[in-house]
Amino acid sequence: MPVHESKTSSANQATRTRGMGLGLALLSALAFGGSGVAAKPLIEAGLDPLHVVWLRVAGGALVMLPVAWRHRALVLRRPALLAGFGLLAVAGVQACYFAAISRIPVGVALLIEYLAPALVLGWVRFVQRKPVTRAAAIGVVIAVAGLACVVEVWSGLGFDALGLLLALGAACCQVGYFVLSDHGGDTTEAPDPLGVIAYGLLVGAALLTVIARPWSMDWSVLAGDASMDGASVPAWLLLCWIVLLATVVAYVTGVVSVRLLSPQVAGVVACLEAVVATVLAWILLGEHLSAPQLFGGAMVLVGALIAQSSKAEQAPPTPAEAAPESVLSRSGGAV
């Protein structure tokens, strides 16, 4: 096959891969963003927030149990990766965030947590020593500024050192989610993402069991109804929403999207989670949006679009790498 035809075919494949990755990242943000809308009625019905988190993670682990059994070899092959994913990407984010909002306003905690895309860029640039595109950096700045408007951070300004540190801890754990999701994604021996998610949820459920102490939970709440903007909804249905959509679907699509895009691009798109949560709360819970929130949502969208349009910067090739056969072998790489 001529070189120019190979390059064209590879470019088309890269475009399709990128489009699929973007679609999965958006689906992940939509799924994650719906968790609060389903959880709030359960909390108002009498469940403790930590108990809702435990139900979410433990339920997801139960659903993914057959997948964990199928990929049981990962326990011996990648124990550190599985433990890290469960500790940081599952239990760490949840525990730090809920501890933070017990001390500082939700909007402030959410804004600090979603500094994660900026921290991911720092990790890629200074730890992995890979170039960071200008589009990704600009996208992060615009998205974080828009996020500040969405959560109306100015309405809850306050200083609590421990609360801010906990929120920053949630951001660092979210960085772990993006970095570990991409772990080995550019090699032929990369661990199956479904196996990583399954064991991550199992590890997270075990850790959260110690923190949440589910044996003290009022289980009768799950047998009754919860109120969603005046409408009665079975509590078990909301729990299914949280477990199946906001956990299993969200994690699966999120991890796969990171591998198809890159941690820095997927991280910016993930900022849409806050916008989705705000819009769903407006539609389903009757929580009205203000003009700054609408403007901020548009800014997050613009930032995400700018970031996903970026392309990885390649280091200058060596003479050996510049050979035609090397060009052909590299021409199909996606970001």
C-alpha positions in Angstrom: 0.0 0.0 0.0 1.4 3.5 -0.9 2.6 5.6 2.0 0.0 8.4 1.4 -2.9 5.8 1.4 -1.7 4.3 4.6 -1.5 7.8 6.2 -5.0 8.6 5.1 -6.4 5.3 6.4 -4.6 5.8 9.7 -5.8 9.3 10.0 -9.4 8.2 9.5 -9.0 5.4 12.0 -7.6 7.9 14.5 -10.5 10.2 13.9 -13.0 7.4 14.5 -11.2 6.4 17.7 -11.2 9.9 18.9 -14.9 10.3 18.2 -15.7 7.1 20.0 -13.6 8.2 23.0 -15.3 11.6 23.1 -18.8 9.9 23.0 -17.9 7.6 25.8 -16.4 10.5 27.9 -19.7 12.4 27.4 -21.7 9.3 28.4 -19.5 8.9 31.5 -20.1 12.5 32.5 -23.8 12.1 32.0 -23.9 8.9 34.1 -21.7 10.3 36.9 -23.6 13.6 36.9 -26.9 11.8 37.6 -25.7 10.2 40.8 -26.5 13.3 43.0 -30.0 13.6 41.6 -30.8 10.0 42.5 -29.0 10.1 45.8 -30.5 13.3 47.2 -34.1 11.8 47.6 -32.6 8.8 49.4 -30.7 11.0 51.8 -33.9 13.1 52.4 -35.8 9.9 53.0 -33.5 9.1 55.9 -30.3 7.5 54.7 -26.9 8.8 55.7 -24.8 10.2 52.8 -22.0 7.7 53.6 -24.5 4.9 53.5 -25.6 5.9 50.1 -22.0 5.9 48.9 -21.5 2.5 50.3 -24.6 1.1 48.7 -23.4 2.6 45.4 -20.0 1.1 45.5 -20.9 -2.2 47.1 -23.8 -2.6 44.6 -21.5 -1.9 41.7 -19.0 -4.4 43.0 -21.7 -7.0 43.3 -22.8 -6.4 39.7 -19.2 -6.6 38.5 -18.5 -9.8 40.5 -18.7 -12.2 37.5 -16.3 -9.9 35.6 -13.9 -10.0 38.5 -14.0 -13.8 38.5 -13.3 -13.9 34.8 -10.3 -11.7 35.2 -9.1 -13.2 38.5 -5.6 -13.5 37.0 -5.2 -9.8 37.4 -5.0 -10.2 41.1 -1.5 -11.8 40.7 -0.5 -9.8 37.6 -1.4 -6.3 38.6 -2.1 -6.2 42.4 -0.7 -2.7 42.9 -2.9 -1.3 40.0 -6.1 -2.9 41.4 -5.4 -1.7 44.9 -4.5 1.8 43.7 -7.6 2.1 41.6 -9.9 0.9 44.5 -8.1 3.2 47.0 -7.9 6.3 44.9 -10.5 6.2 42.1 -13.3 4.6 44.1 -13.0 5.0 47.9 -10.6 8.0 48.0 -12.7 10.3 45.9 -15.9 9.5 47.6 -14.6 9.6 51.2 -12.6 12.8 50.8 -15.4 14.6 49.0 -18.1 13.7 51.5 -15.7 14.6 54.4 -15.0 17.9 52.7 -18.7 18.9 52.2 -19.2 18.3 55.9 -16.9 21.3 56.6 -17.1 23.6 53.6 -19.9 24.5 51.1 -20.7 21.9 48.4 -19.9 24.4 45.6 -16.4 25.2 46.9 -15.6 21.5 47.4 -16.8 20.6 43.9 -14.7 23.4 42.4 -11.6 22.2 44.2 -12.3 18.6 43.3 -12.5 19.5 39.6 -9.1 21.2 39.7 -8.2 17.6 38.8 -7.8 18.2 35.1 -5.3 21.0 35.8 -3.4 18.6 38.1 -3.5 15.9 35.4 -1.8 18.3 33.0 0.9 19.0 35.7 1.4 15.2 36.2 1.7 14.6 32.4 4.1 17.5 32.0 6.4 17.3 35.1 6.1 13.7 36.2 5.7 11.8 32.9 7.7 14.5 31.1 5.4 14.5 28.1 4.5 17.7 26.2 1.1 19.3 26.9 -0.7 21.0 24.1 -1.8 24.6 24.3 -5.4 23.6 23.5 -5.6 21.3 26.5 -4.2 23.9 28.8 -6.6 26.6 27.5 -9.5 24.2 27.7 -8.7 23.5 31.4 -8.6 27.2 32.3 -11.9 27.9 30.5 -13.6 24.8 32.0 -12.5 25.5 35.6 -13.7 29.2 35.3 -17.0 28.0 33.9 -17.3 25.4 36.7 -16.8 28.2 39.3 -19.9 29.9 37.7 -21.9 26.7 37.6 -21.4 26.0 41.4 -21.7 29.7 42.2 -18.6 29.5 44.3 -18.8 33.1 45.4 -22.0 32.3 47.4 -20.2 29.9 49.7 -16.8 31.5 50.2 -15.4 30.5 53.5 -12.1 29.2 54.9 -11.7 25.9 56.7 -8.2 24.6 56.3 -9.1 20.9 56.9 -12.1 21.1 54.6 -10.0 22.6 51.8 -7.4 20.0 52.3 -10.0 17.2 52.1 -11.4 18.7 48.9 -7.9 18.9 47.5 -7.5 15.2 48.5 -10.5 14.4 46.4 -9.0 16.2 43.5 -5.7 14.2 43.9 -7.7 11.0 44.1 -9.5 11.9 40.9 -6.1 12.5 39.2 -5.3 8.9 40.3 -8.5 7.8 38.5 -7.5 9.3 35.2 -3.8 8.3 35.4 -4.6 4.7 36.5 -7.3 4.4 33.9 -4.7 5.1 31.3 -2.2 2.7 32.8 -0.8 0.5 30.1 -3.4 1.7 27.6 -0.8 2.2 24.9 0.7 -1.4 25.1 -0.5 -4.7 23.9 -0.3 -6.1 27.5 -2.6 -3.5 28.9 -4.9 -4.9 31.6 -8.6 -5.3 30.6 -10.4 -2.1 31.8 -13.4 -4.2 32.9 -11.2 -6.3 35.2 -9.6 -3.2 36.7 -13.0 -1.6 37.4 -14.4 -4.8 38.9 -11.6 -5.2 41.4 -11.4 -1.5 42.0 -15.0 -1.5 43.1 -14.4 -4.6 45.3 -11.4 -2.9 47.0 -13.4 0.4 47.3 -16.4 -1.4 48.8 -14.1 -3.1 51.4 -12.5 0.2 52.4 -15.8 2.1 52.6 -17.4 -0.7 54.7 -15.0 0.3 57.5 -15.8 4.0 57.1 -19.6 3.8 56.5 -20.4 1.0 58.9 -23.5 -0.2 56.9 -24.7 -2.4 59.8 -26.0 0.8 61.4 -28.0 1.8 58.3 -31.8 2.1 58.3 -32.5 -0.6 55.7 -36.3 0.0 55.9 -35.8 3.2 53.8 -35.1 1.1 50.7 -38.5 -0.6 51.0 -40.4 2.6 50.9 -40.7 5.6 48.6 -38.6 8.8 48.2 -39.8 12.2 47.0 -38.4 13.6 43.8 -39.8 17.1 43.4 -43.1 16.1 44.9 -43.4 12.8 43.0 -43.1 9.5 44.9 -40.4 7.2 43.5 -39.6 3.7 44.9 -36.3 3.9 46.8 -35.1 0.7 45.3 -35.5 2.2 41.8 -33.3 5.1 42.7 -30.8 2.7 44.1 -30.7 0.8 40.8 -30.1 4.1 39.1 -27.2 4.9 41.3 -25.6 1.4 41.1 -26.2 0.5 37.4 -26.0 3.9 35.7 -24.1 6.2 38.1 -21.5 3.6 39.0 -21.1 0.6 36.6 -21.9 2.4 33.3 -20.1 5.6 34.5 -16.9 3.8 35.5 -16.8 1.5 32.4 -17.3 4.3 29.9 -15.0 6.6 31.8 -12.1 4.3 31.9 -12.4 3.2 28.3 -12.7 6.9 27.2 -9.4 7.7 29.0 -7.7 5.0 27.0 -9.1 6.2 23.7 -8.4 9.9 24.3 -5.8 10.7 27.0 -6.0 11.5 30.7 -5.7 15.3 30.1 -8.4 15.5 27.5 -10.8 13.1 29.2 -10.3 15.1 32.4 -11.5 18.3 30.9 -14.6 16.6 29.4 -15.3 15.1 32.8 -15.9 18.7 34.1 -19.2 18.4 32.2 -20.3 16.1 35.1 -21.0 19.2 37.3 -23.0 20.8 34.5 -25.0 17.6 34.0 -25.7 17.4 37.7 -26.9 21.0 37.8 -29.2 20.6 34.8 -30.7 17.3 36.0 -31.3 18.9 39.4 -33.2 21.7 37.6 -35.3 19.2 35.6 -35.9 16.5 38.1 -35.7 18.2 41.5 -37.0 21.6 40.6 -33.7 23.4 41.5 -33.7 26.5 39.2 -30.6 27.6 37.3 -29.4 31.2 37.5 -27.9 33.2 34.6 -24.3 32.8 35.9 -24.9 29.0 36.0 -26.1 28.9 32.4 -23.1 31.0 31.3 -20.8 28.8 33.3 -22.2 25.7 31.7 -21.5 27.2 28.3 -18.0 27.9 29.3 -17.4 24.4 30.5 -18.7 23.1 27.1 -16.4 25.5 25.2 -13.4 24.4 27.4 -14.1 20.7 26.8 -14.5 21.3 23.0 -11.2 23.1 22.9 -9.4 20.5 24.9 -10.7 17.6 22.9 -9.5 19.2 19.6 -5.9 19.1 20.8 -3.4 16.6 19.4 -0.4 15.1 21.2 2.8 16.9 20.4 5.5 14.5 19.2 9.1 14.8 20.2 11.5 15.3 17.2 12.2 11.9 15.6 15.7 10.5 15.6 17.2 9.6 12.2 16.3 5.9 12.7 12.7 6.8 13.6 12.4 8.9 10.5 12.7 5.8 8.2 9.6 5.1 6.0 8.8 1.8 7.8 8.9 3.6 11.2 6.6 6.3 9.8 4.2 3.7 8.7 4.2 1.9 12.0 3.5 5.1 13.9 1.0 6.8 11.6 -2.0 5.2 13.2 -1.5 6.2 16.8 -4.4 8.0 18.5 -4.0 10.5 21.3 
